[in-house]
Amino acid sequence: MVSEEAVEIPSQGVALHGDLAVPPGARGVVLFAHGSGSSRHSPRNRAVAAGLRDAGFGTLLMDLLTPVEEREDDATARLRFDVGLLAGRLADAVDRLADRPDTADLPLGLFGASTGAAAALVAAAGRPARVAAVVSRGGRPDLAGDALPRVAAPVLLIVGGADELVLGLNQEAARLLPGVPSVHVVPGATHLFPEPGALEEVTAAAGDWFRQHLTGGGRPAG
């Protein structure tokens, strides 16, 4: 089992907490952006992260809000929809991974859930030379707004087939993304993928996407 290292990520005047695990010979590293009302302890993201580590990827699960902000958000649900704030903090984590000797030369992917998917897409648009691929799970890519046409990385949008509203929002967002984004529908799955085998399908699809697109070094040439 790969051991996790507790890391602290300075961002916008606060310190954010994360759990980093990099297996020997890692083929890349995946940074997770959690969704509405969640944190780095999200059992769904942790299950996906464990599967990605088994496939040879490093993972960084991080909190996008401080404990004080989490308490405020629990009461108001305001900060979880502040995509600009969340994307800025995610971009700072991208930069932190580029500075670490154990991750600097690894290609980087982003995995976002719910509103965290919008933050991941905005961060990818802002770091085109660093972010090599993006995966969204039950995400709200529509909340990325005018950043969508600026996302250079290949994007996989995974949505539950029974999550009809979010599926429609993902299909609309896919039309705004450049290149050929992929929409992977998990038949019969609802928003949190609690159905038997649904989260395993998410993990397999994400692993296939990252294996396909996280190649080469983490730093741009030149």
C-alpha positions as CSV (number, residue, x, y, z in Angstrom):
1,M,0.0,0.0,0.0
2,V,1.3,3.5,-0.9
3,S,1.5,5.7,2.2
4,E,-0.1,9.1,2.2
5,E,1.7,12.3,3.1
6,A,-0.1,15.2,4.7
7,V,0.7,18.4,2.8
8,E,-0.1,22.0,3.3
9,I,-0.8,24.2,0.3
10,P,-0.6,27.9,0.7
11,S,-3.2,29.8,-1.4
12,Q,-4.7,33.3,-1.3
13,G,-3.5,33.9,2.3
14,V,-4.8,30.6,3.8
15,A,-3.3,27.2,4.3
16,L,-5.2,24.3,2.7
17,H,-4.7,20.7,3.7
18,G,-4.2,17.7,1.4
19,D,-3.2,14.0,1.3
20,L,-0.6,13.2,-1.3
21,A,0.4,9.7,-2.3
22,V,2.9,8.9,-5.1
23,P,3.6,5.3,-5.8
24,P,7.1,4.3,-7.0
25,G,7.4,4.7,-10.8
26,A,4.2,6.7,-11.0
27,R,3.0,7.4,-14.5
28,G,1.3,10.7,-13.5
29,V,-0.4,12.5,-10.7
30,V,-4.1,13.3,-10.4
31,L,-5.3,16.3,-8.3
32,F,-8.9,16.0,-6.9
33,A,-11.4,18.8,-6.6
34,H,-14.2,17.8,-4.3
35,G,-17.8,18.8,-4.8
36,S,-20.6,20.6,-3.0
37,G,-20.3,20.3,0.8
38,S,-17.5,17.7,0.6
39,S,-13.8,17.6,1.5
40,R,-10.7,15.6,0.9
41,H,-12.3,12.9,3.0
42,S,-15.1,12.3,0.5
43,P,-15.5,8.5,0.4
44,R,-16.4,8.5,-3.3
45,N,-13.3,10.5,-4.3
46,R,-11.2,8.3,-2.0
47,A,-12.5,5.2,-3.6
48,V,-11.6,6.6,-7.1
49,A,-8.2,7.7,-5.9
50,A,-7.4,4.3,-4.5
51,G,-8.3,2.7,-7.9
52,L,-6.1,5.3,-9.7
53,R,-3.2,4.5,-7.4
54,D,-3.6,0.8,-8.1
55,A,-3.3,1.8,-11.8
56,G,0.0,3.5,-11.1
57,F,-1.0,7.1,-10.6
58,G,-0.2,9.4,-7.7
59,T,-3.1,11.3,-6.1
60,L,-3.6,14.5,-4.2
61,L,-6.9,14.9,-2.4
62,M,-7.2,18.4,-1.0
63,D,-9.6,20.6,0.8
64,L,-10.6,23.7,-1.2
65,L,-11.9,25.5,1.9
66,T,-10.4,26.0,5.4
67,P,-12.2,24.6,8.4
68,V,-13.7,28.0,9.2
69,E,-14.9,28.4,5.6
70,E,-16.4,24.8,5.7
71,R,-18.5,25.8,8.7
72,E,-19.7,28.9,7.0
73,D,-20.4,26.9,3.9
74,D,-22.4,24.3,5.8
75,A,-24.7,27.1,7.0
76,T,-24.9,29.1,3.8
77,A,-23.8,26.9,0.9
78,R,-22.3,30.0,-0.6
79,L,-18.6,29.2,-1.0
80,R,-19.1,25.8,-2.8
81,F,-20.5,27.8,-5.7
82,D,-17.7,30.3,-5.8
83,V,-16.0,28.7,-8.7
84,G,-13.5,31.5,-9.1
85,L,-12.3,31.1,-5.5
86,L,-12.1,27.3,-5.8
87,A,-10.4,27.4,-9.2
88,G,-7.8,29.8,-7.9
89,R,-6.9,27.5,-5.1
90,L,-6.8,24.5,-7.3
91,A,-4.4,26.4,-9.6
92,D,-2.2,27.1,-6.6
93,A,-2.1,23.4,-5.9
94,V,-1.2,22.7,-9.6
95,D,1.7,25.1,-9.1
96,R,2.7,23.4,-5.8
97,L,2.9,20.0,-7.5
98,A,5.1,21.6,-10.2
99,D,7.5,22.7,-7.5
100,R,7.8,19.4,-5.7
101,P,10.7,17.1,-6.7
102,D,8.6,14.0,-6.6
103,T,5.8,15.4,-8.8
104,A,7.4,18.1,-10.9
105,D,8.2,15.8,-13.8
106,L,4.9,13.8,-13.7
107,P,2.1,14.6,-16.1
108,L,-0.9,16.1,-14.3
109,G,-4.6,15.3,-14.5
110,L,-7.5,16.9,-12.7
111,F,-10.5,15.0,-11.3
112,G,-13.5,17.1,-10.3
113,A,-16.8,16.2,-8.8
114,S,-20.0,18.3,-8.8
115,T,-19.0,22.0,-8.5
116,G,-15.4,20.9,-8.2
117,A,-15.5,19.9,-11.9
118,A,-16.2,23.5,-12.8
119,A,-13.2,24.6,-10.7
120,A,-11.0,21.9,-12.4
121,L,-12.0,23.1,-15.9
122,V,-11.3,26.8,-15.0
123,A,-8.0,25.8,-13.5
124,A,-7.1,23.8,-16.6
125,A,-7.9,26.8,-18.8
126,G,-5.6,28.9,-16.7
127,R,-2.7,26.3,-16.7
128,P,-2.8,24.9,-20.2
129,A,0.9,24.0,-20.2
130,R,0.6,22.0,-17.0
131,V,-2.8,20.2,-17.0
132,A,-2.8,17.3,-19.4
133,A,-6.3,15.8,-18.9
134,V,-9.5,16.5,-16.9
135,V,-12.1,14.1,-15.7
136,S,-15.5,15.2,-14.3
137,R,-17.7,12.9,-12.1
138,G,-21.3,14.0,-11.9
139,G,-20.0,17.5,-12.5
140,R,-21.3,20.9,-13.2
141,P,-19.1,21.9,-16.1
142,D,-21.6,24.5,-17.1
143,L,-20.5,26.6,-14.1
144,A,-17.1,27.0,-15.7
145,G,-18.8,29.5,-18.0
146,D,-16.6,31.3,-20.5
147,A,-13.6,29.2,-19.5
148,L,-14.9,26.2,-21.3
149,P,-13.8,27.2,-24.8
150,R,-10.3,27.8,-23.4
151,V,-9.7,24.4,-22.0
152,A,-6.9,22.9,-24.0
153,A,-6.7,19.5,-22.1
154,P,-8.8,16.6,-23.3
155,V,-11.9,16.3,-21.1
156,L,-14.0,13.3,-20.0
157,L,-17.4,14.0,-18.5
158,I,-18.8,11.0,-16.6
159,V,-22.5,11.3,-15.7
160,G,-25.1,8.9,-14.4
161,G,-27.8,7.9,-16.9
162,A,-30.6,8.5,-14.3
163,D,-29.1,12.0,-13.4
164,E,-31.1,13.6,-16.1
165,L,-30.7,17.3,-15.3
166,V,-26.9,17.0,-14.8
167,L,-26.6,14.8,-17.9
168,G,-28.3,17.6,-20.0
169,L,-26.0,20.2,-18.5
170,N,-22.9,18.1,-19.3
171,Q,-24.1,17.6,-22.9
172,E,-24.5,21.3,-23.3
173,A,-21.1,22.0,-21.8
174,A,-19.5,19.4,-24.1
175,R,-20.6,21.4,-27.1
176,L,-18.6,24.4,-25.8
177,L,-15.4,22.5,-25.1
178,P,-12.8,22.5,-27.9
179,G,-11.5,19.3,-29.4
180,V,-13.5,16.2,-29.0
181,P,-14.6,15.9,-25.3
182,S,-16.1,12.5,-24.3
183,V,-19.3,12.0,-22.4
184,H,-19.4,8.7,-20.6
185,V,-22.9,7.8,-19.3
186,V,-23.1,5.2,-16.5
187,P,-26.5,3.4,-17.2
188,G,-29.0,3.7,-14.4
189,A,-26.7,5.7,-12.1
190,T,-27.9,8.6,-10.1
191,H,-25.9,11.7,-9.0
192,L,-23.6,10.2,-6.4
193,F,-23.2,6.8,-8.2
194,P,-24.4,4.7,-5.2
195,E,-25.7,1.9,-7.4
196,P,-23.8,-1.4,-7.4
197,G,-20.8,-1.2,-9.8
198,A,-21.4,2.4,-10.7
199,L,-18.4,3.9,-8.9
200,E,-16.2,1.1,-10.1
201,E,-17.2,2.0,-13.7
202,V,-16.3,5.7,-12.9
203,T,-12.9,4.6,-11.6
204,A,-12.3,2.4,-14.7
205,A,-13.3,5.1,-17.1
206,A,-11.2,7.7,-15.3
207,G,-8.2,5.3,-15.3
208,D,-8.5,4.6,-19.0
209,W,-8.7,8.4,-19.7
210,F,-5.6,9.2,-17.7
211,R,-3.7,6.3,-19.1
212,Q,-4.4,7.6,-22.6
213,H,-3.6,11.2,-21.9
214,L,-1.1,11.5,-19.1
215,T,2.1,10.7,-21.1
216,G,5.5,12.3,-21.2
217,G,6.9,14.7,-18.6
218,G,5.1,17.2,-16.4
219,R,6.9,20.3,-17.6
220,P,6.3,21.9,-21.0
221,A,9.2,21.7,-23.4
222,G,11.3,24.7,-24.2
